Amino acid sequence: MMTVKRQQGAVQPGWRWGPFTARLPIYHARMEWVDLLQGLVVTAATSMALVPLLQGAFGLNFEEAIACSMIHLILISAAPLLFGDPFAPGWITPVFPIVIAFVLGNYTDPTERFSVMTALSLDFAALMLFFGITGLGQRFVNWLPKALKGGIILGASIAAFKRVFFDDIDTFMAQPVSTTLAIAVCLIFGFSKPLIRYRQRHRWLAILSNLGLLPGFLIAAVVGVAIGEVEFNIRWGVLIPPLGDLWAKASPFVIGWPTLDMLLSCLPLALIAYTIAFGDFITGREVIREASAERPDETIDVDVDRAHFSVGIRNILMAVLAPFFPTQGVLWTGVHVIVVQRWRQGRASMDSLFSGIGSFYLFGLPVFFFLLPVITALQPMMSIALSISLVMTGFACAYVAMVIPETPEERGVAMLTGLSLALMEPWVGLFVGVLATIMIVGDIRAKADTCRRDGAAI
């Protein structure tokens, strides 16, 4: 099958359906081997990072947890391939630790925990569809004052570190050296300013750094085996994910729909998630806009309203198939930047942005979920993968949150809001943040001339 040819300066061809554009792998989106090989490792490891949590806190066995992760990845892959969003999609990671603290802290029964995940997903989907239809999303985020916005993101940072080093300390202590080493390597590769200078001098270091989280995983695996913290028990064969068993344990059509109290109690968390997700829309758009000048051969159709609909629909499907919020978000920022950087190098490097994104997500066909040797090889690394994701999120959220407030009063309110969100119920944390903003900062309105910058930051 030949890939369709795009005219100079046109949008990559696809099949239109409503406001969306579907692109068939290979036919509408060429295979990009560099992105496919990198995605095969990074996507596989990251997509299964929830498996230990699904087993330990949600009552699933290993095979059912794999089935749940597979559904999440297929739905994520639908964003660029089925709906036509030009973003590399991912979790709304900053809100993840707050969600876990809320769900595990207030509900003990696995069935109830799945119900509240359904409630969170439906609340968030309703907000996405409402703000997408009305176009009020920009106004909502612009309304948020800096102290409150910084506090929300700082709360996510505190909750992330708390989850790894306090709430799940037993998990961390099971592989302390491997996990610490993996976290350190990933932080250095992801955020080190000295490393950026060395990358400009040494091409091999630049290539290694572009592999994202992969070097940290590999070093942790090698060291872990050497000191006995990581033991591989690779099994051969084919795994058929038990989708029926997962449906019986998690779907609201079987276990019952969330109550009105659940839906209302989850609304503050959904609002927090929407605030962060809107920042992802802006970030993804700006990364593409900045690179587009070097790719006049392809026009990228970025439609934030359409992306609202895409995220909303995916969350509804996830809520009834494999409820686990917030795994259906807008942007996997690191992957998006890596793919766009290769795209901007020219058509010879990457035919279309959709080719690179589609290849990184294996064109929505994650066959590794059926390969028992691959899954069992990654199994002892899954807890490390989750710890890396949380710590990287906590670090990134911290340095973003700290630059948003400008005055000492705003910084103090941001800290108070962040601690309240990390340690209390979400609605209590939001109430504390709003009240403190009014009483201490004295103005609940954000300045219009700084809203765009703040939105891009989050």
C-alpha positions as CSV (number, residue, x, y, z in Angstrom):
1,M,0.0,0.0,0.0
2,M,1.4,3.4,-1.1
3,T,1.2,6.4,1.2
4,V,-0.9,9.1,-0.4
5,K,1.0,12.2,-1.6
6,R,0.4,15.5,0.0
7,Q,0.4,18.7,-2.1
8,Q,2.8,21.4,-1.2
9,G,1.5,23.4,1.8
10,A,-1.6,21.3,2.2
11,V,-3.0,19.5,5.2
12,Q,-2.1,15.8,5.4
13,P,-4.9,13.9,3.6
14,G,-7.4,11.8,5.5
15,W,-11.0,10.7,5.8
16,R,-13.3,13.5,7.2
17,W,-16.1,12.5,9.5
18,G,-17.9,15.4,11.2
19,P,-15.3,17.8,12.6
20,F,-12.7,15.1,12.8
21,T,-10.2,13.5,10.3
22,A,-9.2,9.9,10.4
23,R,-5.9,8.8,8.9
24,L,-5.3,5.1,8.1
25,P,-1.8,3.8,9.1
26,I,0.6,3.4,6.1
27,Y,-2.0,4.8,3.7
28,H,-2.4,8.3,5.2
29,A,0.6,8.2,7.6
30,R,3.9,6.8,6.6
31,M,5.9,4.5,8.8
32,E,8.7,6.4,10.5
33,W,11.1,3.8,11.8
34,V,13.0,6.0,14.3
35,D,9.8,7.0,16.1
36,L,8.4,3.4,15.9
37,L,11.4,1.8,17.5
38,Q,11.6,4.4,20.2
39,G,7.9,4.2,20.9
40,L,8.0,0.4,21.0
41,V,10.1,0.6,24.2
42,V,9.0,3.9,25.8
43,T,5.3,3.5,25.1
44,A,5.3,-0.1,26.2
45,A,7.0,0.6,29.5
46,T,5.0,3.8,30.3
47,S,1.6,2.4,29.3
48,M,2.0,-0.5,31.8
49,A,3.2,1.7,34.7
50,L,-0.3,1.4,36.3
51,V,-0.3,-2.4,36.4
52,P,1.1,-2.6,40.0
53,L,-1.4,0.0,41.2
54,L,-4.3,-1.8,39.4
55,Q,-3.3,-5.0,41.1
56,G,-2.7,-3.7,44.6
57,A,-5.5,-1.2,45.0
58,F,-8.2,-2.0,42.4
59,G,-8.5,-5.8,42.8
60,L,-7.3,-6.8,39.3
61,N,-5.0,-9.7,38.6
62,F,-2.0,-9.2,36.3
63,E,-3.7,-10.2,33.1
64,E,-6.8,-8.0,33.8
65,A,-4.5,-5.0,34.6
66,I,-2.7,-5.6,31.3
67,A,-6.1,-5.6,29.5
68,C,-7.0,-2.3,31.2
69,S,-3.7,-0.7,30.1
70,M,-4.2,-1.9,26.6
71,I,-7.6,-0.1,26.4
72,H,-6.1,3.1,27.7
73,L,-3.3,3.0,25.0
74,I,-5.7,2.2,22.2
75,L,-7.9,5.2,23.2
76,I,-4.9,7.5,23.5
77,S,-3.8,6.5,20.0
78,A,-7.2,7.4,18.7
79,A,-6.5,11.1,19.3
80,P,-4.1,11.6,16.3
81,L,-5.3,8.6,14.2
82,L,-9.1,8.7,14.5
83,F,-9.9,12.3,15.6
84,G,-7.0,14.1,13.8
85,D,-5.5,15.9,16.8
86,P,-1.9,16.9,15.9
87,F,-0.7,16.4,19.5
88,A,1.2,13.5,21.0
89,P,-1.4,12.6,23.6
90,G,-0.9,11.4,27.2
91,W,-2.1,11.5,30.7
92,I,-3.0,14.6,32.6
93,T,0.0,13.6,34.7
94,P,0.1,16.6,37.2
95,V,-3.3,15.8,38.6
96,F,-2.6,12.0,38.8
97,P,-1.2,12.0,42.3
98,I,-4.0,14.1,43.7
99,V,-6.6,11.8,42.1
100,I,-4.9,8.7,43.6
101,A,-4.7,10.3,47.0
102,F,-8.4,11.2,46.8
103,V,-9.6,7.8,45.6
104,L,-7.5,5.6,47.8
105,G,-7.9,7.9,50.8
106,N,-11.7,8.0,50.7
107,Y,-12.7,4.6,49.3
108,T,-11.5,1.1,50.3
109,D,-13.5,-1.2,48.2
110,P,-12.1,-1.9,44.6
111,T,-15.6,-1.6,43.1
112,E,-16.2,1.8,44.7
113,R,-12.8,2.9,43.5
114,F,-13.7,2.0,39.9
115,S,-17.0,3.8,40.4
116,V,-15.4,7.0,41.5
117,M,-12.9,6.8,38.6
118,T,-16.0,6.6,36.3
119,A,-17.4,9.6,38.0
120,L,-14.2,11.6,37.6
121,S,-14.0,10.6,33.9
122,L,-17.6,11.6,33.2
123,D,-17.3,14.9,35.1
124,F,-14.2,15.7,33.1
125,A,-15.8,14.7,29.8
126,A,-18.8,16.9,30.6
127,L,-16.5,19.9,31.2
128,M,-14.6,19.2,28.0
129,L,-17.7,19.0,25.9
130,F,-19.3,22.0,27.6
131,F,-16.2,24.3,27.2
132,G,-15.6,23.0,23.7
133,I,-19.2,23.7,22.5
134,T,-19.4,27.2,24.2
135,G,-15.8,28.3,23.7
136,L,-15.7,29.3,27.4
137,G,-12.5,27.4,28.2
138,Q,-10.2,30.3,27.4
139,R,-12.2,32.6,29.6
140,F,-12.2,30.1,32.5
141,V,-8.5,29.7,32.5
142,N,-7.9,33.4,32.0
143,W,-10.1,34.1,35.1
144,L,-7.8,32.1,37.4
145,P,-5.4,34.4,39.3
146,K,-1.8,33.6,39.4
147,A,-1.8,32.6,43.1
148,L,-4.6,30.0,42.5
149,K,-3.1,28.7,39.3
150,G,0.4,28.3,40.8
151,G,-1.2,26.7,43.9
152,I,-3.0,24.1,41.8
153,I,0.2,23.1,40.1
154,L,2.2,23.1,43.3
155,G,-0.4,20.9,44.9
156,A,0.1,18.4,42.1
157,S,3.9,18.5,42.8
158,I,3.6,18.0,46.5
159,A,1.1,15.1,46.0
160,A,3.4,13.4,43.5
161,F,6.4,13.4,45.9
162,K,4.2,12.4,48.8
163,R,2.8,9.4,46.8
164,V,6.3,8.1,46.0
165,F,8.2,8.8,49.2
166,F,5.5,8.5,51.9
167,D,2.3,6.8,50.8
168,D,4.0,4.1,48.8
169,I,7.3,4.0,50.7
170,D,7.1,0.1,50.9
171,T,7.1,-0.1,47.1
172,F,10.0,2.3,46.9
173,M,12.0,0.4,49.6
174,A,11.5,-2.9,47.7
175,Q,13.8,-1.4,44.9
176,P,15.5,1.6,46.5
177,V,18.8,1.7,44.6
178,S,17.3,0.9,41.2
179,T,14.4,3.4,41.6
180,T,16.7,6.2,42.9
181,L,19.2,5.6,40.1
182,A,16.4,5.6,37.5
183,I,14.9,8.8,38.8
184,A,18.3,10.5,39.0
185,V,19.2,9.6,35.4
186,C,15.8,10.7,34.1
187,L,15.9,14.0,36.0
188,I,19.4,14.8,34.6
189,F,18.4,13.8,31.1
190,G,15.2,15.7,31.3
191,F,16.2,18.9,33.1
192,S,19.9,19.4,33.5
193,K,21.2,22.7,32.1
194,P,24.9,21.5,32.0
195,L,23.8,18.5,30.0
196,I,22.2,20.8,27.4
197,R,25.6,22.4,26.8
198,Y,27.4,19.0,26.5
199,R,24.7,17.8,24.0
200,Q,25.7,20.6,21.7
201,R,29.3,19.4,21.6
202,H,28.7,15.6,21.6
203,R,26.3,14.1,19.0
204,W,26.1,10.7,20.8
205,L,24.9,12.4,24.0
206,A,22.3,14.3,22.1
207,I,21.0,11.0,20.6
208,L,21.0,9.4,24.0
209,S,19.1,12.3,25.6
210,N,16.5,12.1,22.9
211,L,15.6,8.7,24.1
212,G,13.7,10.3,27.0
213,L,13.1,7.9,29.8
214,L,14.7,4.9,28.2
215,P,18.3,5.3,29.5
216,G,17.0,5.5,33.1
217,F,15.0,2.3,32.6
218,L,18.0,0.4,31.1
219,I,20.5,1.6,33.8
220,A,18.0,0.7,36.5
221,A,17.5,-2.8,35.0
222,V,21.2,-3.5,34.7
223,V,22.1,-2.3,38.2
224,G,18.9,-3.9,39.7
225,V,19.9,-7.3,38.3
226,A,23.4,-6.9,39.6
227,I,22.4,-6.1,43.2
228,G,19.4,-8.4,43.3
229,E,16.6,-5.8,43.3
230,V,15.3,-6.8,39.9
231,E,14.6,-10.4,39.0
232,F,13.3,-11.3,35.5
233,N,10.9,-14.2,35.2
234,I,10.3,-14.2,31.4
235,R,7.5,-16.5,30.2
236,W,7.0,-17.5,26.7
237,G,3.8,-17.6,24.8
238,V,0.8,-15.4,23.8
239,L,-1.4,-13.5,26.3
240,I,-5.0,-13.0,25.4
241,P,-6.1,-10.0,27.5
242,P,-9.2,-11.0,29.5
243,L,-11.4,-8.2,28.4
244,G,-14.6,-9.9,29.6
245,D,-13.2,-10.3,33.2
246,L,-12.1,-6.7,33.2
247,W,-15.6,-5.6,32.1
248,A,-17.2,-7.6,34.9
249,K,-15.0,-5.9,37.5
250,A,-14.8,-2.3,36.3
251,S,-17.5,-1.3,33.8
252,P,-20.4,0.7,35.3
253,F,-22.8,-1.4,33.2
254,V,-21.9,-4.3,35.5
255,I,-20.9,-2.8,38.9
256,G,-23.4,0.1,38.8
257,W,-23.1,3.8,37.9
258,P,-21.6,6.3,40.3
259,T,-24.0,8.1,42.7
260,L,-24.9,11.7,42.5
261,D,-22.8,12.3,45.6
262,M,-19.8,10.8,43.9
263,L,-20.3,13.0,40.8
264,L,-20.5,16.1,42.9
265,S,-17.5,15.3,45.1
266,C,-15.4,14.7,42.0
267,L,-16.3,18.0,40.3
268,P,-13.5,20.0,42.0
269,L,-10.9,17.5,40.8
270,A,-12.3,17.6,37.3
271,L,-12.0,21.4,37.3
272,I,-8.4,21.2,38.5
273,A,-7.7,18.7,35.7
274,Y,-9.4,20.9,33.1
275,T,-7.2,23.9,34.2
276,I,-4.1,21.8,33.6
277,A,-5.4,20.3,30.4
278,F,-6.1,23.7,28.9
279,G,-2.5,24.6,29.5
280,D,-1.6,21.4,27.6
281,F,-3.7,22.6,24.6
282,I,-1.8,25.9,24.5
283,T,1.6,24.2,25.0
284,G,1.0,21.7,22.2
285,R,-0.2,24.4,19.8
286,E,2.8,26.7,20.5
287,V,5.3,23.9,20.0
288,I,3.8,23.3,16.6
289,R,3.5,26.9,15.7
290,E,7.2,27.6,16.6
291,A,8.3,24.8,14.3
292,S,5.9,25.4,11.4
293,A,8.0,28.1,9.8
294,E,10.5,25.4,8.8
295,R,7.9,23.1,7.3
296,P,6.0,25.1,4.7
297,D,5.2,21.9,2.9
298,E,2.6,20.8,5.5
299,T,-0.1,22.9,7.1
300,I,-1.1,21.6,10.6
301,D,-4.7,22.2,11.4
302,V,-4.8,22.9,15.1
303,D,-8.4,23.3,16.4
304,V,-8.6,23.5,20.2
305,D,-12.5,23.1,20.1
306,R,-12.1,19.9,18.1
307,A,-9.5,18.7,20.6
308,H,-12.0,19.4,23.4
309,F,-14.5,17.0,21.7
310,S,-11.8,14.4,21.2
311,V,-10.7,14.4,24.8
312,G,-14.3,14.3,26.0
313,I,-15.3,11.4,23.8
314,R,-12.2,9.4,24.8
315,N,-13.0,10.0,28.5
316,I,-16.6,8.8,28.1
317,L,-15.4,5.6,26.3
318,M,-12.7,5.0,29.0
319,A,-15.3,5.6,31.8
320,V,-17.4,2.6,30.5
321,L,-14.7,0.3,29.3
322,A,-11.7,0.7,31.7
323,P,-12.3,3.6,34.1
324,F,-9.1,5.1,35.4
325,F,-8.8,8.9,35.4
326,P,-6.7,10.8,34.2
327,T,-5.2,8.6,31.6
328,Q,-7.0,10.2,28.6
329,G,-5.5,13.7,28.5
330,V,-4.2,16.1,25.9
331,L,-0.5,16.0,25.7
332,W,2.6,13.9,26.5
333,T,4.8,16.9,26.4
334,G,8.2,15.2,26.2
335,V,7.2,13.0,23.3
336,H,5.4,15.9,21.5
337,V,8.6,18.0,21.6
338,I,10.8,15.1,20.4
339,V,8.5,14.3,17.5
340,V,8.0,17.9,16.5
341,Q,11.8,18.5,16.6
342,R,12.3,15.7,14.1
343,W,9.4,17.0,12.0
344,R,10.9,20.4,11.7
345,Q,14.1,19.0,10.1
346,G,12.3,18.6,6.8
347,R,10.2,16.2,4.8
348,A,13.1,13.8,4.2
349,S,13.3,13.3,7.9
350,M,9.6,13.0,8.5
351,D,7.0,13.1,5.8
352,S,4.1,14.3,8.0
353,L,3.7,15.2,11.7
354,F,1.0,12.5,11.8
355,S,3.4,9.9,10.5
356,G,5.8,10.6,13.4
357,I,3.1,10.7,16.1
358,G,1.3,7.7,14.7
359,S,4.5,5.7,14.5
360,F,5.4,6.6,18.1
361,Y,2.1,5.2,19.2
362,L,2.5,2.1,17.1
363,F,-0.4,3.2,14.9
364,G,-2.9,2.2,17.6
365,L,-1.9,-1.4,17.3
366,P,-0.1,-2.3,20.5
367,V,0.7,-5.9,19.7
368,F,3.2,-6.1,22.6
369,F,0.2,-6.5,25.0
370,F,-0.2,-10.0,23.4
371,L,3.4,-11.0,23.7
372,L,4.0,-12.6,27.1
373,P,7.9,-12.4,26.8
374,V,7.7,-8.6,26.4
375,I,5.2,-8.1,29.2
376,T,7.0,-10.4,31.7
377,A,10.3,-8.7,30.8
378,L,8.8,-5.4,31.7
379,Q,6.9,-6.6,34.8
380,P,9.7,-6.0,37.4
381,M,10.2,-2.5,36.0
382,M,6.6,-1.4,36.3
383,S,6.8,0.0,39.8
384,I,10.0,1.9,38.8
385,A,8.2,3.3,35.8
386,L,5.4,4.7,37.9
387,S,7.8,6.2,40.4
388,I,9.7,7.9,37.6
389,S,6.5,9.3,36.1
390,L,5.4,10.7,39.4
391,V,8.8,12.2,40.4
392,M,9.3,13.8,36.9
393,T,5.8,15.2,37.1
394,G,6.5,16.6,40.6
395,F,9.7,18.2,39.6
396,A,8.3,19.8,36.5
397,C,5.2,21.0,38.2
398,A,7.3,22.6,41.0
399,Y,9.5,24.7,38.8
400,V,6.5,25.8,36.7
401,A,4.4,26.6,39.8
402,M,7.1,28.7,41.4
403,V,7.4,31.1,38.5
404,I,3.7,31.9,38.0
405,P,3.1,33.9,41.2
406,E,4.9,37.3,41.1
407,T,4.5,38.9,44.5
408,P,5.3,37.5,48.0
409,E,1.6,37.4,48.9
410,E,0.9,35.4,45.7
411,R,3.7,32.9,46.5
412,G,2.4,32.4,50.1
413,V,-1.1,31.8,48.9
414,A,0.2,29.4,46.2
415,M,2.0,27.4,48.9
416,L,-1.0,27.4,51.2
417,T,-3.3,26.3,48.3
418,G,-0.8,23.6,47.2
419,L,-0.5,22.1,50.6
420,S,-4.3,22.2,51.1
421,L,-4.9,20.4,47.8
422,A,-2.3,17.7,48.5
423,L,-3.4,17.0,52.1
424,M,-7.1,17.7,52.2
425,E,-10.2,17.0,50.1
426,P,-10.1,18.6,46.7
427,W,-13.1,20.9,47.3
428,V,-11.6,22.0,50.6
429,G,-8.2,22.7,49.0
430,L,-9.9,24.8,46.3
431,F,-12.0,26.7,48.9
432,V,-8.9,27.5,50.9
433,G,-7.1,28.7,47.7
434,V,-10.0,30.9,46.6
435,L,-10.6,32.3,50.1
436,A,-6.8,33.0,50.6
437,T,-6.6,34.7,47.3
438,I,-9.5,37.1,48.2
439,M,-8.3,37.8,51.7
440,I,-4.6,38.0,51.1
441,V,-3.9,38.9,47.5
442,G,-7.1,40.9,47.3
443,D,-8.1,40.3,43.7
444,I,-9.7,37.2,42.4
445,R,-9.3,38.3,38.7
446,A,-6.2,37.4,36.6
447,K,-4.7,40.2,34.6
448,A,-5.7,39.9,31.0
449,D,-2.3,40.8,29.6
450,T,-0.6,37.9,31.3
451,C,-3.2,35.1,30.8
452,R,-1.8,33.8,27.6
453,R,1.7,33.5,29.1
454,D,0.4,31.7,32.2
455,G,-1.7,29.4,30.1
456,A,1.3,28.4,28.0
457,A,3.3,27.8,31.2
458,I,1.0,25.2,32.6
